[in-house]
Amino acid sequence: MTRIAMKTSRTALAALGVIVLTGIAGTLQAQQDFSKVEIKTTKISGNVYTLEGQGGTIGALVGPDGVFMVDAQFAPLSDKIAAALKQISDGRIRFLVNTHVHGDHTGGNPNFAKMGATLLSREELRARLAKPAKGDPPPAAALPMLTYRGPVTIRMDGEEVQLIPVPTAHTDGDTMVRFVTADVIMTGDFYRSVGYPNIDRNNGGTLNGMLAGLQAIVDLAGPNTKIIPGHGPIVDENAVTAHRNLMIAMRDRVAPLVKQGKTQEEVIAARVTADFDSKVAEPGTTGERFVTQLYAELKAGAGSQ
């Protein structure tokens, strides 16, 4: 039987990237040919799997109590995802938790709810889904039924699943998911193993929240813990520590320039990421984006020590 225990417990381009974060998933969904996307299923540890298609990495705990699912990718992929789950389980999706609000993690919510899944999320995430920045609000049935502000523990399939709120990190509705027995942690997008960090300030993300979230991963992880980021390859705690150290180093480079009254354009022109670019996987334009985010937050005083 499933037991649930809830414990109360260059510059314009970079700026544009911040502004359109919420709407970009809908644009991709409208423009991309999802018929060509294939779902790759990988066993990670015990009865925990990942599913990769297009968008954020999905997690699945499978067993006799049904499927516990982490994130949903885009809506057009739901049938393919469900079919992939049937290859490793009886296909009964009991629960679906969203790690944060972005559409490449939540787009499939309505479809999986229709399939019988109970949707869970932080209260803040549900509020943002209910009142999207663009477009009409979704029907009530497509919104998380169970919400939480403190940690939640779900015991099913021989596993203890911990839903751990990570306040104001990548967004203001982030959740870290820990599978205790399997020794697996899923982070959503407050940690990504590709590109520079991404603080979505339009959706409540903050620098200090990101740093605290990364430290929380390190504190929970052991030497054998598999850490599954929202995007990118699986890593260990050392990679997360390095990511956090990068954020601190970048903050400490940008902060003096802000205090000197430098403009955002001048800070970007200073190329403060230059010696890190070769160490960051697939940096692309994410360095400029991150510098823009740091500048905005430090300029406002929110990220100062």
LUMDRENTOR-411681 format. One record per residue (C-alpha): residue number from 1; residue in three letters; chain; x negated, z, y. Coordinates in nm, 4 decimals, always signed. Layout:
BEGIN
SELO  pos  code  unit        c1        c3        c2
SELO  NUM   ala     A         X         Z         Y
...
end
This chain:
BEGIN
SELO  pos  code  unit        c1        c3        c2
SELO    1   met     A   +0.0000   +0.0000   +0.0000
SELO    2   thr     A   -0.1161   -0.0733   +0.3538
SELO    3   arg     A   -0.1660   +0.2303   +0.5711
SELO    4   ile     A   -0.1946   +0.2048   +0.9466
SELO    5   ala     A   -0.3361   +0.4866   +1.1539
SELO    6   met     A   -0.3409   +0.4545   +1.5315
SELO    7   lys     A   -0.5748   +0.6894   +1.7132
SELO    8   thr     A   -0.4905   +0.7710   +2.0682
SELO    9   ser     A   -0.7986   +0.8328   +2.0951
SELO   10   arg     A   -2.5916   -2.6365   +4.0762
SELO   11   thr     A   -2.3575   -2.3948   +4.2795
SELO   12   ala     A   -2.0125   -2.5512   +4.3118
SELO   13   leu     A   -2.0211   -2.6436   +3.9429
SELO   14   ala     A   -2.1095   -2.2932   +3.8418
SELO   15   ala     A   -1.8376   -2.1458   +4.0609
SELO   16   leu     A   -1.5836   -2.3925   +3.9266
SELO   17   gly     A   -1.6735   -2.2875   +3.5750
SELO   18   val     A   -1.5690   -1.9320   +3.6597
SELO   19   ile     A   -1.2428   -2.0385   +3.8204
SELO   20   val     A   -1.1157   -2.2552   +3.5359
SELO   21   leu     A   -1.2011   -2.0277   +3.2431
SELO   22   thr     A   -0.8396   -1.9317   +3.1839
SELO   23   gly     A   -0.7022   -2.2845   +3.2026
SELO   24   ile     A   -0.9791   -2.4717   +3.0227
SELO   25   ala     A   -0.8498   -2.3934   +2.6763
SELO   26   gly     A   -0.5131   -2.5499   +2.7588
SELO   27   thr     A   -0.6858   -2.8599   +2.8957
SELO   28   leu     A   -0.8989   -2.8931   +2.5841
SELO   29   gln     A   -0.5925   -2.8480   +2.3681
SELO   30   ala     A   -0.4178   -3.1295   +2.5525
SELO   31   gln     A   -0.7118   -3.3723   +2.5496
SELO   32   gln     A   -0.8981   -3.3162   +2.2239
SELO   33   asp     A   -0.8210   -3.4921   +1.8988
SELO   34   phe     A   -0.7887   -3.1913   +1.6703
SELO   35   ser     A   -0.7099   -3.4160   +1.3743
SELO   36   lys     A   -1.0834   -3.4617   +1.3271
SELO   37   val     A   -1.1599   -3.0886   +1.3166
SELO   38   glu     A   -1.2402   -2.9409   +0.9779
SELO   39   ile     A   -1.2254   -2.5710   +0.8991
SELO   40   lys     A   -1.5390   -2.4212   +0.7453
SELO   41   thr     A   -1.4910   -2.0991   +0.5482
SELO   42   thr     A   -1.7852   -1.8659   +0.4825
SELO   43   lys     A   -1.7960   -1.5428   +0.2853
SELO   44   ile     A   -1.9820   -1.2847   +0.4953
SELO   45   ser     A   -1.9701   -0.9568   +0.3066
SELO   46   gly     A   -1.7311   -0.8034   +0.0557
SELO   47   asn     A   -1.3893   -0.9570   +0.1199
SELO   48   val     A   -1.4617   -1.0500   +0.4829
SELO   49   tyr     A   -1.4850   -1.4202   +0.5704
SELO   50   thr     A   -1.5288   -1.6341   +0.8798
SELO   51   leu     A   -1.3448   -1.9564   +0.9580
SELO   52   glu     A   -1.4990   -2.2037   +1.1996
SELO   53   gly     A   -1.3209   -2.5025   +1.3460
SELO   54   gln     A   -1.2924   -2.5523   +1.7218
SELO   55   gly     A   -1.3082   -2.2495   +1.9483
SELO   56   gly     A   -1.3978   -1.8908   +1.8809
SELO   57   thr     A   -1.4995   -1.7774   +1.5344
SELO   58   ile     A   -1.2124   -1.6437   +1.3247
SELO   59   gly     A   -1.2495   -1.3469   +1.0929
SELO   60   ala     A   -1.0408   -1.2824   +0.7832
SELO   61   leu     A   -1.0171   -0.9782   +0.5597
SELO   62   val     A   -0.8440   -1.0768   +0.2359
SELO   63   gly     A   -0.7069   -0.8848   -0.0589
SELO   64   pro     A   -0.3916   -0.7567   -0.2310
SELO   65   asp     A   -0.2428   -0.6163   +0.0896
SELO   66   gly     A   -0.2553   -0.9577   +0.2561
SELO   67   val     A   -0.4758   -1.1072   +0.5264
SELO   68   phe     A   -0.6019   -0.9312   +0.8356
SELO   69   met     A   -0.7056   -1.2010   +1.0816
SELO   70   val     A   -0.9277   -1.1839   +1.3913
SELO   71   asp     A   -0.8457   -1.4480   +1.6554
SELO   72   ala     A   -0.6526   -1.7703   +1.6174
SELO   73   gln     A   -0.8338   -2.0657   +1.7818
SELO   74   phe     A   -0.6185   -2.3482   +1.9233
SELO   75   ala     A   -0.2545   -2.4028   +1.8277
SELO   76   pro     A   -0.2996   -2.7561   +1.6820
SELO   77   leu     A   -0.5354   -2.6075   +1.4216
SELO   78   ser     A   -0.3004   -2.3431   +1.2864
SELO   79   asp     A   -0.1852   -2.5364   +0.9803
SELO   80   lys     A   -0.5440   -2.6186   +0.8863
SELO   81   ile     A   -0.6445   -2.2567   +0.9306
SELO   82   ala     A   -0.3526   -2.1371   +0.7205
SELO   83   ala     A   -0.4446   -2.3869   +0.4476
SELO   84   ala     A   -0.8051   -2.2631   +0.4522
SELO   85   leu     A   -0.6852   -1.9050   +0.4194
SELO   86   lys     A   -0.4819   -1.9993   +0.1127
SELO   87   gln     A   -0.8049   -2.1090   -0.0539
SELO   88   ile     A   -0.9388   -1.7516   -0.0363
SELO   89   ser     A   -0.6184   -1.5447   -0.0471
SELO   90   asp     A   -0.2478   -1.5546   -0.1270
SELO   91   gly     A   -0.1941   -1.6788   +0.2293
SELO   92   arg     A   +0.0107   -1.3842   +0.3560
SELO   93   ile     A   -0.1187   -1.3184   +0.7084
SELO   94   arg     A   -0.0116   -0.9612   +0.7760
SELO   95   phe     A   -0.1939   -0.8896   +1.1010
SELO   96   leu     A   -0.3663   -1.0919   +1.3727
SELO   97   val     A   -0.5703   -0.9213   +1.6431
SELO   98   asn     A   -0.6998   -1.0999   +1.9531
SELO   99   thr     A   -1.0457   -1.0059   +2.0796
SELO  100   his     A   -0.9657   -1.1333   +2.4309
SELO  101   val     A   -0.7260   -1.3538   +2.6251
SELO  102   his     A   -0.8927   -1.6971   +2.6244
SELO  103   gly     A   -0.6969   -1.9783   +2.4630
SELO  104   asp     A   -0.9628   -2.0745   +2.2096
SELO  105   his     A   -0.9003   -1.7314   +2.0592
SELO  106   thr     A   -0.5252   -1.6891   +2.1246
SELO  107   gly     A   -0.3815   -2.0424   +2.1225
SELO  108   gly     A   -0.2563   -2.0159   +1.7660
SELO  109   asn     A   -0.0700   -1.6883   +1.8215
SELO  110   pro     A   +0.2822   -1.8352   +1.8323
SELO  111   asn     A   +0.2298   -2.0312   +1.5120
SELO  112   phe     A   +0.0896   -1.7406   +1.3150
SELO  113   ala     A   +0.3660   -1.5138   +1.4431
SELO  114   lys     A   +0.6174   -1.7636   +1.3014
SELO  115   met     A   +0.4304   -1.7425   +0.9704
SELO  116   gly     A   +0.4952   -1.3695   +0.9647
SELO  117   ala     A   +0.1834   -1.2226   +1.1208
SELO  118   thr     A   +0.2155   -0.9118   +1.3360
SELO  119   leu     A   +0.0167   -0.9703   +1.6551
SELO  120   leu     A   -0.2015   -0.6920   +1.7962
SELO  121   ser     A   -0.4033   -0.6673   +2.1167
SELO  122   arg     A   -0.5098   -0.4461   +2.4024
SELO  123   glu     A   -0.2259   -0.3738   +2.6458
SELO  124   glu     A   -0.4225   -0.5524   +2.9192
SELO  125   leu     A   -0.4573   -0.8662   +2.7093
SELO  126   arg     A   -0.0844   -0.8809   +2.6388
SELO  127   ala     A   -0.0113   -0.8456   +3.0109
SELO  128   arg     A   -0.2320   -1.1462   +3.0888
SELO  129   leu     A   -0.0773   -1.3557   +2.8123
SELO  130   ala     A   +0.2712   -1.2664   +2.9395
SELO  131   lys     A   +0.1873   -1.3819   +3.2932
SELO  132   pro     A   -0.0560   -1.6734   +3.2616
SELO  133   ala     A   -0.2380   -1.8031   +3.5688
SELO  134   lys     A   -0.0999   -2.1495   +3.4939
SELO  135   gly     A   +0.2094   -2.2710   +3.3149
SELO  136   asp     A   +0.5158   -2.0952   +3.1861
SELO  137   pro     A   +0.4985   -1.7604   +3.0087
SELO  138   pro     A   +0.5244   -1.7759   +2.6298
SELO  139   pro     A   +0.8331   -1.6548   +2.4433
SELO  140   ala     A   +0.8343   -1.2864   +2.3598
SELO  141   ala     A   +0.7805   -1.3584   +1.9901
SELO  142   ala     A   +0.4451   -1.5186   +2.0747
SELO  143   leu     A   +0.3159   -1.2025   +2.2436
SELO  144   pro     A   +0.1445   -0.9149   +2.0633
SELO  145   met     A   +0.4000   -0.6777   +1.9143
SELO  146   leu     A   +0.1614   -0.3850   +1.8826
SELO  147   thr     A   -0.0641   -0.2929   +2.1719
SELO  148   tyr     A   -0.3161   -0.0179   +2.2234
SELO  149   arg     A   -0.5379   +0.1410   +2.4828
SELO  150   gly     A   -0.7484   +0.3566   +2.2523
SELO  151   pro     A   -0.9084   +0.2908   +1.9130
SELO  152   val     A   -0.6926   +0.1808   +1.6200
SELO  153   thr     A   -0.7741   +0.2076   +1.2496
SELO  154   ile     A   -0.6047   -0.0111   +0.9889
SELO  155   arg     A   -0.6647   +0.0593   +0.6213
SELO  156   met     A   -0.5902   -0.2287   +0.3887
SELO  157   asp     A   -0.7509   -0.4375   +0.1149
SELO  158   gly     A   -0.9917   -0.1535   +0.0395
SELO  159   glu     A   -1.1350   -0.1758   +0.3886
SELO  160   glu     A   -1.1295   +0.0359   +0.7015
SELO  161   val     A   -1.0770   -0.1900   +1.0017
SELO  162   gln     A   -1.1545   -0.0346   +1.3376
SELO  163   leu     A   -1.0223   -0.1938   +1.6551
SELO  164   ile     A   -1.2445   -0.0633   +1.9342
SELO  165   pro     A   -1.1471   -0.1310   +2.2976
SELO  166   val     A   -1.4344   -0.2527   +2.5139
SELO  167   pro     A   -1.3130   -0.1981   +2.8719
SELO  168   thr     A   -1.3771   -0.4550   +3.1455
SELO  169   ala     A   -1.6540   -0.6453   +2.9680
SELO  170   his     A   -1.6123   -1.0230   +2.9180
SELO  171   thr     A   -1.2514   -0.9629   +3.0309
SELO  172   asp     A   -1.0414   -0.6502   +3.0835
SELO  173   gly     A   -0.8789   -0.6841   +2.7413
SELO  174   asp     A   -1.1706   -0.7077   +2.4981
SELO  175   thr     A   -1.1679   -0.5583   +2.1502
SELO  176   met     A   -1.4549   -0.5184   +1.9054
SELO  177   val     A   -1.3533   -0.5292   +1.5383
SELO  178   arg     A   -1.5534   -0.3317   +1.2853
SELO  179   phe     A   -1.5145   -0.3661   +0.9093
SELO  180   val     A   -1.6707   -0.0383   +0.7987
SELO  181   thr     A   -1.7084   -0.0947   +0.4234
SELO  182   ala     A   -1.8322   -0.4529   +0.4575
SELO  183   asp     A   -2.0668   -0.3448   +0.7415
SELO  184   val     A   -1.9521   -0.6272   +0.9673
SELO  185   ile     A   -1.8806   -0.6234   +1.3417
SELO  186   met     A   -1.6934   -0.8980   +1.5270
SELO  187   thr     A   -1.7445   -0.8969   +1.9022
SELO  188   gly     A   -1.5330   -1.1692   +2.0531
SELO  189   asp     A   -1.6928   -1.3231   +2.3594
SELO  190   phe     A   -1.8447   -1.0169   +2.5234
SELO  191   tyr     A   -2.1346   -1.1067   +2.2984
SELO  192   arg     A   -2.2216   -1.4675   +2.2211
SELO  193   ser     A   -2.5427   -1.5676   +2.0437
SELO  194   val     A   -2.5560   -1.9002   +2.2307
SELO  195   gly     A   -2.5926   -1.9431   +2.6049
SELO  196   tyr     A   -2.6304   -1.6839   +2.8767
SELO  197   pro     A   -2.3785   -1.3988   +2.9096
SELO  198   asn     A   -2.0396   -1.4861   +3.0545
SELO  199   ile     A   -1.8582   -1.2352   +3.2752
SELO  200   asp     A   -1.5057   -1.3666   +3.3369
SELO  201   arg     A   -1.4441   -1.1850   +3.6641
SELO  202   asn     A   -1.1108   -1.3648   +3.7149
SELO  203   asn     A   -0.9826   -1.1917   +3.4039
SELO  204   gly     A   -1.1229   -0.8485   +3.4837
SELO  205   gly     A   -1.4725   -0.8746   +3.3364
SELO  206   thr     A   -1.7589   -0.6710   +3.4803
SELO  207   leu     A   -2.1347   -0.6481   +3.4443
SELO  208   asn     A   -2.1404   -0.2788   +3.3641
SELO  209   gly     A   -1.8622   -0.3201   +3.1113
SELO  210   met     A   -2.0608   -0.5919   +2.9360
SELO  211   leu     A   -2.3698   -0.3722   +2.9249
SELO  212   ala     A   -2.1695   -0.0802   +2.7875
SELO  213   gly     A   -2.0088   -0.3030   +2.5246
SELO  214   leu     A   -2.3418   -0.4373   +2.4073
SELO  215   gln     A   -2.4782   -0.0846   +2.3824
SELO  216   ala     A   -2.1731   +0.0137   +2.1784
SELO  217   ile     A   -2.2544   -0.2617   +1.9270
SELO  218   val     A   -2.6113   -0.1368   +1.8948
SELO  219   asp     A   -2.4930   +0.2222   +1.8543
SELO  220   leu     A   -2.2542   +0.1273   +1.5719
SELO  221   ala     A   -2.4771   -0.1190   +1.3913
SELO  222   gly     A   -2.7241   -0.0346   +1.1200
SELO  223   pro     A   -3.0244   -0.2359   +1.0010
SELO  224   asn     A   -2.8065   -0.4424   +0.7621
SELO  225   thr     A   -2.4981   -0.4847   +0.9812
SELO  226   lys     A   -2.3819   -0.8435   +1.0221
SELO  227   ile     A   -2.2758   -0.9017   +1.3822
SELO  228   ile     A   -2.0416   -1.1978   +1.4288
SELO  229   pro     A   -2.0279   -1.3175   +1.7910
SELO  230   gly     A   -1.7364   -1.5005   +1.9477
SELO  231   his     A   -1.9518   -1.8135   +1.9428
SELO  232   gly     A   -2.2820   -1.8832   +1.7721
SELO  233   pro     A   -2.4669   -1.7740   +1.4582
SELO  234   ile     A   -2.4426   -1.4293   +1.3007
SELO  235   val     A   -2.7132   -1.1888   +1.4223
SELO  236   asp     A   -2.8421   -0.8353   +1.3764
SELO  237   glu     A   -2.8647   -0.5451   +1.6196
SELO  238   asn     A   -3.2062   -0.6603   +1.7489
SELO  239   ala     A   -3.0538   -0.9799   +1.8880
SELO  240   val     A   -2.7853   -0.7818   +2.0696
SELO  241   thr     A   -3.0468   -0.5482   +2.2156
SELO  242   ala     A   -3.2454   -0.8498   +2.3386
SELO  243   his     A   -2.9286   -0.9955   +2.4951
SELO  244   arg     A   -2.8598   -0.6687   +2.6752
SELO  245   asn     A   -3.2201   -0.6473   +2.7958
SELO  246   leu     A   -3.1888   -1.0007   +2.9317
SELO  247   met     A   -2.8801   -0.8997   +3.1295
SELO  248   ile     A   -3.0586   -0.5982   +3.2773
SELO  249   ala     A   -3.3653   -0.8056   +3.3674
SELO  250   met     A   -3.1483   -1.0690   +3.5354
SELO  251   arg     A   -2.9533   -0.8052   +3.7258
SELO  252   asp     A   -3.2792   -0.6512   +3.8484
SELO  253   arg     A   -3.3998   -0.9919   +3.9698
SELO  254   val     A   -3.0794   -1.0889   +4.1486
SELO  255   ala     A   -3.0046   -0.7505   +4.3086
SELO  256   pro     A   -3.3045   -0.7486   +4.5492
SELO  257   leu     A   -3.2219   -1.1030   +4.6603
SELO  258   val     A   -2.8656   -0.9968   +4.7363
SELO  259   lys     A   -2.9950   -0.6991   +4.9361
SELO  260   gln     A   -3.2201   -0.9363   +5.1303
SELO  261   gly     A   -2.9090   -1.1262   +5.2378
SELO  262   lys     A   -2.9836   -1.4380   +5.0368
SELO  263   thr     A   -2.6953   -1.6792   +4.9881
SELO  264   gln     A   -2.5718   -1.7712   +4.6446
SELO  265   glu     A   -2.7357   -2.1134   +4.6831
SELO  266   glu     A   -3.0683   -1.9516   +4.7669
SELO  267   val     A   -3.0496   -1.7205   +4.4674
SELO  268   ile     A   -2.9781   -2.0099   +4.2341
SELO  269   ala     A   -3.2613   -2.2110   +4.3946
SELO  270   ala     A   -3.4984   -1.9209   +4.3170
SELO  271   arg     A   -3.4603   -2.0121   +3.9464
SELO  272   val     A   -3.4500   -1.6527   +3.8315
SELO  273   thr     A   -3.3660   -1.7648   +3.4773
SELO  274   ala     A   -3.6657   -1.9980   +3.4407
SELO  275   asp     A   -3.8739   -1.7899   +3.2005
SELO  276   phe     A   -3.5707   -1.7012   +2.9902
SELO  277   asp     A   -3.4364   -2.0535   +2.9406
SELO  278   ser     A   -3.6638   -2.1263   +2.6443
SELO  279   lys     A   -3.5549   -1.8026   +2.4759
SELO  280   val     A   -3.1791   -1.8601   +2.5080
SELO  281   ala     A   -3.0110   -2.0785   +2.2475
SELO  282   glu     A   -2.8218   -2.3736   +2.3961
SELO  283   pro     A   -2.8479   -2.2570   +2.7585
SELO  284   gly     A   -2.6993   -2.5712   +2.9147
SELO  285   thr     A   -2.5572   -2.4770   +3.2547
SELO  286   thr     A   -2.4735   -2.1205   +3.1488
SELO  287   gly     A   -2.7762   -1.9819   +3.3346
SELO  288   glu     A   -2.6407   -2.0956   +3.6706
SELO  289   arg     A   -2.2981   -1.9685   +3.5760
SELO  290   phe     A   -2.4350   -1.6266   +3.4918
SELO  291   val     A   -2.6410   -1.6079   +3.8123
SELO  292   thr     A   -2.3260   -1.6984   +4.0083
SELO  293   gln     A   -2.1343   -1.4222   +3.8338
SELO  294   leu     A   -2.4104   -1.1681   +3.8942
SELO  295   tyr     A   -2.4344   -1.2668   +4.2592
SELO  296   ala     A   -2.0599   -1.2258   +4.3131
SELO  297   glu     A   -2.0482   -0.8861   +4.1482
SELO  298   leu     A   -2.3604   -0.7472   +4.3082
SELO  299   lys     A   -2.2521   -0.8825   +4.6451
SELO  300   ala     A   -1.9304   -0.6861   +4.6058
SELO  301   gly     A   -2.1251   -0.3768   +4.5054
SELO  302   ala     A   -1.9508   -0.3477   +4.1675
SELO  303   gly     A   -2.2640   -0.4010   +3.9623
SELO  304   ser     A   -2.5035   -0.1808   +4.1552
SELO  305   gln     A   -2.6511   +0.1194   +3.9873
end
